[in-house]
Amino acid sequence: MIVSEHNLREIFDNFETGSQYQRHRFVKVGHINETFLVEGVRGDEPQWFIFQKINHFVFRDPELLMANFEKITRHLRAKLERTPGSDPERETLNLVRSKAGRCCYLTPGGDYWRAYRFVGDCYIVNVAERPEQAREAGRAFGRFQKYLADLPAVSLHETIPYFHHTPRRLARLKDVLERDAKKRAAQARDAIAFVLDRESMTSVVTDALQTERLPLRITHNDTKINNVLFDNASGKGLCVIDLDTTMPGSALYDFGDMVRTTTSFAAEDERDLAKVKLEMGMFKALARGYLEEAIDFLTAEEIGLLVFSGRLITFTIGLRFLTDHLEGDVYFRIHREGQNLDRARAQFALVKSMEEQEKAMDKAVADLVHRLTRPRAARRAPRKP
């Protein structure tokens, strides 16, 4: 649905933009919310804003979602203002409040809208193609976690309960499998067997969170590289966006999803599974960027599970694809028959590649940790000939 200019002008006028509405255009990003780039003008100066209509069918309580959004961005801005060389106008999203003083606007028709200042002179990378991009994405998400590390996770609401809870995802699969209402289990025997052979891994992180061996942290939970804005001039990871799933969780969820989405060049639904593999150069760059920012706040337990987290989150997403296929493709949109099963098999092939390269991945992380935790004087010392 495209909102009419008249309606968007009216919505614009309900926010404290300090400018007059000029024009807007629909932005084709994401699959959940409707997004618009809106131009206003103050005197002779153009002002740009992002306006979003929140999908309250996915996010059932937009008020709680926006309470999270406001708390996160306010905290990030305060950190940036105290960090020399930072730009609080561009390195975090800056909300525009409604004229009623709220962080969102509820229309008479029951739609929730939010607005924030547009971050200019930047670009989005949809698929990581070079190690430098992976490193910058890792740095951006590591810095995001670092700046939020002293904000109590319990102060945020769960916008989607049990989002990365792998044991619940497995229980759901078993329930769907037992009923097999769409009679699809037979064609998915290989994928089902792959899951059941790895059942023991599903509760590692949830159990550690439950027993407080892992700290509860504020995490983004959707750490694809296209949720980072890259600076036009420097190519550096500038600002983390799409904060709707930011909520209490484990730092491992974020790193694991980065590994899943950044370290393989294969398509998500690749049918030639020989093409699906973890690229070690991409993993090393990603881990380096992330640890350069996160090493000072991560616990030893978290660092020890970084490699495992890539397998766990990739396995979990594959589990969700498989469940949706067995249910009749009711959640993930498909463009051809069997696409969700192909997606599941591709995720599981990536898990297998990670299993095969586990020792090399562990060594890469250990080497990085050693290098980053050496005394600074030793790090500056020249190598002997």
N, C-alpha and C positions, 0 to 999 in steps of 0.2 A: 504494500500500500504506500503510495506517495502522498504526503501531506500537501494540501493546497497552499499556495503562497499566502492567501488570506489567513488561513489558520496558523501558519508558522509565524507570520507577522504578529499575530495576536499573542502567541506563545512567547515570542521574543520580547514583546512589550511587558511581559510579566516577570522579567529578570532584570537585575541591576547591572546592565551592561555598560551604562554610561554613554551609550551611543544610539543612533537611530538606525532602524532596519533598512537595508538596501536590497539584498537579494540572497538567495540560497540555492544550493544544489544538493541532491541526494548523493551520498557516498557509499559505494558498494564495498563495505568492509564488514566482516563478521557475519554470523548467521542468526544472531539472537535479537539484538536491538536495531532499531531504525536510526541511522546516523545521517546528519546533515552538516555541511559546512555553510556557515551563515556569515555574510558580510554586513557589518554595521559601519557607521561613520560618526566620528566625533570631530566637529569642525570640518577641516579638510582632510583629516587623517582617517584612513580605513582601519577598521578593527575587525579581527576575525575570531570566530567562535565555533566550537563544536556543540551541536545540540543533538541529544539522543532521547528517543522515546523508549523507555525501559519496558522490556517484555515481561509483564507481570504474570504470564502463564509459566514461564521458566523460573523467574524469581518471584516467589509467591508473596513476599513481603518487601516491596520496594523501599518502605520507610527504614527498615533495618539495614537493607543493602546500602542505602545512602548514608546512614549513620556510620557504617564501616568506611565508606568511601571518604567521607569528610574527615573522620578521625585519622585515617591513613595519610591522606594528602596534607593535612595540617601538620602532622608529625614530621613528614618528609620535608616539608618546606622549612620548618623550624631548624631541622638538622642542616639543610643546605645553607640557610642564612648564617649559620655558625661555621661553615666550612670554607676556608679561603679558596678562591678561584672558582667556586660553584656559581651557577646561575639558577636561582629558584624559580625564575619565570619559565625556564625551558627544561629543567631537569626533573620536574614533577608536574602532574596535572594540577591546574589551579581552578577550583570550582567558582562559578558565578552564582551568587545566592539569588533567590527569588525576591520580589519586592515585599513579600510577606516575611522576609528574613529567614527563609528555610533553604535547605540544600537541594530541594527539588520543587517542582510545581505540579500540582494536581489539577487537571482540567475539569470543567463541569461534567465532561463525559466519562471521567474516571481514569484518564491516562496520566501516567507519571512521566515528567520530562526533567532532564537535567541539562546543565550547560557548563562548559569550562572553556578557558582560553585556548585557542588554537596554537600549537607549537609549530612555528615556521622553520624554514631552512633545514628540513630534515627529510628522510626517506625511510621506507619500510623494505626489509628483505623478506621475501616470502619463503625462500628455501636457501639454507646455508650452502654456499658453493666453495668457500675457501676457509682455511683454518683461521685466518684473521677475523672473519665474520663470527665464527664459533667462539673465539676468544672474547670478542667484544660483547656478544650476547651473554656469555658466562659472567663477565665483569658486571654488566648491567644488572642482572638478577642477583648476583652476589652482593652488590652494593645496596640494592633494594632491601634484601634481607638484613644486611648489616645495619642500615639506618633504622629499621623497625625492631631490631633485636631487644631494645630496652622498653618497648611498648608491650605491656602484658597481653599475651594472646587471648586470655579469657575476657579481655575488654571488648573483643569483637564478637559478632554474631556469626553463626554458621549459615551462609546464604544457601548452600546446598548440602544438607546433612549427609554424612558418611560418603563424601564425594570420592575419596581415594581409599575406602575401607575394603581391601581386597577380600577378606573372609566373607563379608556380606555379598560381594559380587559373586564369589564362588557358590555360596549358598543359593543365590538366585539362579545361577546356571543349573545347579542340581535339581532345583524345583522345576525349571522349564524342561530339563532333560527327562525327568520322570514322566511328565505329561506328554511331551513330544506332540503337541497339538497340531503342528504343521507337517509332521512326518518327515522331518529333515535330519534327524539324528544319524541315519544310516550313511548319508553322503558326507557327514562331518566326523566320521569315526577317528580319523587321524588327529584332527584338532582337539577333539574331546579327550583322546588318550594323552595327548601332550599336556593338557591341563591337569588331568588327574594324576599323572606321574610327578607333578611338581606341587602337589597340594601342600606339602610341608612348608614351602616358602611363603605361603600367603599371609601368615600371621606374625611374621618376624617384626615388622615395624609397629603394627597395632599393639602387639603384646608389650613391646618395649616402651611405647607411649603410655600404656595402661599402668605399667609398673614404674614409670618415671625414670627408666634407664635412658630414655631419649627425652629431651625437653620439648614441650609444646611451644611452637613458634608461630609467628604470623607469616604465612606463606601465600604466594601468588596462585599456585595450583593450575596454571595454564601457561607454562613457560616456553611456548613456541617462539621462534626467533622473530616472527612477525608481530609479536607483542613488545618489541623494542623499537624505538625511534632512533635512527642513526643520523648523526650530524652531517650535513652536506659538506662542510668545509674539511672536517677532520676524519670523517668515517668512523668516529667513535660511537659506541653505544651511549645514547644520551638520556633517554627517558623510558621507563616502563609504563605501558598503557594496559587497558582492558582489566580493570581492577575488580570486576564484579565477583570473581571467585576467591578474592583475597580474604582469608579467614584463618582460624586456628588450624594448625596442622604440623607436619614435620618438614624440616628443611630438606629432607631426603626426597619428599614428593616433588619439590621443585627441581632439584638436581636430576632426579631420575627422569623426569619428563623432558628436560633439556637433552639428556643423553638419547632418549628415544627419538626426538624430533630433529636433532642437529647432526648426528654422527653417521647417518646412512643416506646415500644418494638415491636409493630406490624409492619408487612411488609407494604410497601407503597401501595401495591395492595391487601391488606388483604380483603377477602370476608366475613369472620366472623366478622362483625362489633362490636360484643360484646368484641372482643379482642383489639379494638382500643380505647385507653384512655391515657390521660396524667398521667404520674407517678409523684406524688407530690415530692417524694424524689429526682428524677432526676431534676425536675424544681428548687427546692430549691438549689441544688448543683450548677446548671448552673447559676442561678441568683446571688448566692454568689460569684462565681468566676468572673463573669462579673462585678458586682458592686465593688468588691475589687479593680479593675483597673479603672473603669469608673466613680465612684461616684464623683470624683473631677471636672470633666468637664461637666457632664450631667446637663441640666437645670431641674427645677422642673416640667416643662411641659413634658419633655421627660420621666422622672422617673414615672410620673403619667400615662403614656401611655404604659409602658413596658408590662404589662399583656395583654392589648388590642392588642399590636403588634403581639403577638403570634397567636391570633385569626385571625387578618387581613392577615398576610402572609400565614397562612395555608389555609384560605378561598381563597386567591388569586391564590395559586397553584392549589387548587381544581377546581377553576373556569377555569384555563387554561387547565387542564386535560379534563374537561367537554366540553369545546369549541372544543378541538382537536377531541374528540370522535364524536361530532356532525358533524364536518367537514370531517370525514373519516380518522382520525389518520394520519395527514400529518406532524406533528411536532415531537411528542414524539414517539419513537420507541416502538412497541408492539410485544409481543411474542405469543399472543393468542387473539382471538376475544373478544371484550368488555373489554380489560384490562384498557384502559384509563377511562372508566366509573367506573370500580372497583376502580381505583386510586382516582377518584374524590369523590366517596362515602366514601372511607377511610379517605380522608382529611376532609370531612365534618363531619364524625363521631368524628374526633379529635377536630374539632372546637366545636362540641356539648359538648364534655367532658370538654373542657376549659370553656365553658359557665357555666357548672354545678359546676365547682370548682373555679369560678372567685373570690369569697370572700376569699377563703383560699389562692389563689395565691396573691391577693392584700395584705393580712396580711403578707405573707411571705416576700414580697418586702418591706413593711413598716417596719417590724422588722429588716430587713437587713440594711435599710437606717438608722434607729435609732442607730443600733449598730455601723455602720461604721462612723457615723458623730458625735458620742459622743466625748468630749475632750479626748485626749490620756491618760491623767492621770486617768480619770475615767475608761477607758477601761482596764488599768493595775491594778486597785484597786481590791483586793481580795474580793470574795463574803463573806457576813456575814453568820455565821453558823445558 
